[in-house]
Amino acid sequence: MNELDRLGMPGCAVATVEFRDAATAQADAMGVRPAVVFVDHPIQNRTPDELADIADRAIRPILAAISSS
């Protein structure tokens, strides 16, 4: 994402809430503050309807993150 940011291309990572601490630690280690949207955990074994619901709830924060980049 750093390279895309350097090129002026907006980006946003998407991860489950289970990885919030790991994402923060990695960003701190790299000295960056990427846009990240966290969604419900776990993703695996979700029904198509559950995945669609997760995506529906995440799309606005994702679009906000990339439009403010």
Backbone torsions as a table, in degrees:
resi	resn	phi	psi	omega
1	MET	NA	-30.3	178.3
2	ASN	-59.5	-43.5	-179.0
3	GLU	-65.1	-43.4	178.0
4	LEU	-62.2	-41.4	178.0
5	ASP	-61.3	-43.4	179.2
6	ARG	-60.8	-33.1	179.6
7	LEU	-84.0	-0.4	178.7
8	GLY	83.5	15.1	179.5
9	MET	-98.1	119.4	-179.0
10	PRO	-66.4	147.4	179.4
11	GLY	-148.9	162.8	179.6
12	CYS	-152.9	128.1	174.1
13	ALA	-84.2	150.2	175.5
14	VAL	-126.7	126.9	-179.8
15	ALA	-145.0	162.4	176.6
16	THR	-81.2	158.3	-177.3
17	VAL	-58.7	-24.1	178.5
18	GLU	-60.0	-26.1	-175.3
19	PHE	-103.0	13.2	-178.9
20	ARG	-58.3	-50.0	-178.5
21	ASP	-64.0	-41.7	179.5
22	ALA	-64.6	-40.9	178.7
23	ALA	-64.1	-40.9	178.5
24	THR	-65.0	-45.0	179.9
25	ALA	-62.1	-42.4	179.9
26	GLN	-66.5	-42.8	178.8
27	ALA	-62.0	-42.8	177.9
28	ASP	-61.4	-42.8	-179.6
29	ALA	-64.2	-31.8	-179.7
30	MET	-90.0	-9.8	-179.3
31	GLY	71.1	34.6	-179.4
32	VAL	-128.1	163.9	174.9
33	ARG	-129.9	76.4	-178.7
34	PRO	-72.5	155.3	172.3
35	ALA	-74.0	127.5	179.0
36	VAL	-135.3	133.3	173.4
37	VAL	-111.3	126.1	180.0
38	PHE	-101.2	134.8	-178.9
39	VAL	-118.1	171.0	-179.7
40	ASP	-57.3	148.2	177.6
41	HIS	-117.4	143.7	-2.7
42	PRO	-88.8	168.9	176.1
43	ILE	-94.6	-40.4	-177.4
44	GLN	-61.9	151.9	179.1
45	ASN	66.6	16.8	175.1
46	ARG	-83.9	149.6	175.0
47	THR	-75.7	160.8	175.8
48	PRO	-55.4	-38.7	179.1
49	ASP	-66.0	-40.1	178.1
50	GLU	-65.3	-41.1	177.9
51	LEU	-64.5	-40.0	177.9
52	ALA	-62.9	-38.7	178.0
53	ASP	-64.8	-43.3	177.2
54	ILE	-60.6	-45.7	179.7
55	ALA	-64.2	-42.2	179.0
56	ASP	-59.7	-39.2	179.9
57	ARG	-75.5	-23.6	-177.3
58	ALA	-89.9	-21.6	-170.2
59	ILE	-62.5	-42.5	-179.4
60	ARG	-64.0	-47.6	176.0
61	PRO	-61.9	-34.6	177.4
62	ILE	-64.7	-48.8	180.0
63	LEU	-62.5	-38.3	177.0
64	ALA	-63.7	-41.0	-179.1
65	ALA	-65.1	-40.5	-177.6
66	ILE	-82.0	-21.4	178.1
67	SER	-81.2	-20.0	179.0
68	SER	-95.3	0.0	-179.3
69	SER	-73.5	NA	NA
